[in-house]
Amino acid sequence: MRAKTTIGVDIGGTSVRAGVVDRHGNVLDTARAPTPTGETALEDAIVAAVGGLAARHRVMAVGLAVAGFVTTDRRSVMFAPHLAWRDAPVADRISRRLELPVVLEHDANAALLGEHRFGAARGARVALLVAIGTGIGGGLLLDGELFRGAHGVAPELGHLRLVPDGRACPCGKQGCWERYCSGTALSATAVELLARHPGRSTVLLRDAMDSRAITGRKVAAAAREGDPLAQRAMSELAKWLGEGLALAADIYDPEIVVIAGGVSESAPLFLDDARDHYKKMITGAGYRPLARIRTAQLGDDAALVGAATLAADSC
């Protein structure tokens, strides 16, 4: 029987990551590029990454994990806050160019599928995944099956409004969860704190003249070095993560929550505090079972592996 070797592509607001994945969930080869801003340029980047990998490997199909709303037939992207696509038949366009079958999935759904098949959510009946990167993506597993809602957009956790009249969000609302709990949010919080307390930071102060230079990764690195302002920013992220998880748990009552995405790499800096906030904020605190909160076992590859797995299942 021919092995089902497929390519998964994780398409986020910052980068396009492609990987060749075998039927055991092992990532055999990867390619990466910055995420372009234009629709045509974005598809060119995907085709280039996949094409380069396909030239080196025997590939049967491609799965695209997209940070946006995907139609129920998994062929088109309806809306993506951090990407250029709007009502775009992405699967068909990419498939024609690559001459390979292509299937789409919301990136958090793909990550949860990967974690349920190969990682932290194995065996779970009700599992919630929160992917924290440029924004927040959510995936929900009910009775072992991905729940997409009636129109393929559930659960869109990142745009739950946690802070009335809060920070503006690219989705058009204000105060969305991801504006306070994401890599982008970590940077924004650090910039705000630096403006109020410029003497509190020794590491970030050198970037203060250009706020764009203060990235979430730099804030996390500064926190590891003991920078007090960066540590305060991490504490703010932990608080909002805990509050958001409590809200999600009130709705879905999961047995496990998997924290995925690029920010999860810094989990030792915030996850224990987030668990404490979650325990305090959940309805019925002290009188109900709590979900286990774990980081993704597949790490930053979760969505990539899940998308490739979905492609393999569709062959």
Sequence and secondary structure as in RCSB ss.txt:
>XXXX:A:sequence
MRAKTTIGVDIGGTSVRAGVVDRHGNVLDTARAPTPTGETALEDAIVAAVGGLAARHRVMAVGLAVAGFVTTDRR
SVMFAPHLAWRDAPVADRISRRLELPVVLEHDANAALLGEHRFGAARGARVALLVAIGTGIGGGLLLDGELFRGA
HGVAPELGHLRLVPDGRACPCGKQGCWERYCSGTALSATAVELLARHPGRSTVLLRDAMDSRAITGRKVAAAARE
GDPLAQRAMSELAKWLGEGLALAADIYDPEIVVIAGGVSESAPLFLDDARDHYKKMITGAGYRPLARIRTAQLGD
DAALVGAATLAADSC
>XXXX:A:secstr
     EEEEEE SSEEEEEEE TTS EEEEEEEE  SSHHHHHHHHHHHHHHHHTTS    EEEEESSEE TTSS
 EEE TTSS EEE HHHHHHHHHTS EEEEEHHHHHHHHHHHHSTTTT SEEEEEEESSSEEEEEEETTEE   S
SS    GGG B STT SB TTS BSBGGGTSSHHHHHHHHHHHHHH GGG SSSGGGTT GGG  HHHHHHHHHT
T HHHHHHHHHHHHHHHHHHHHHHHHH  SEEEEESGGGGGGGGTHHHHHHHHHHHSTTTTSS   EEEE TTGG
GHHHHHHHHHHHHH 
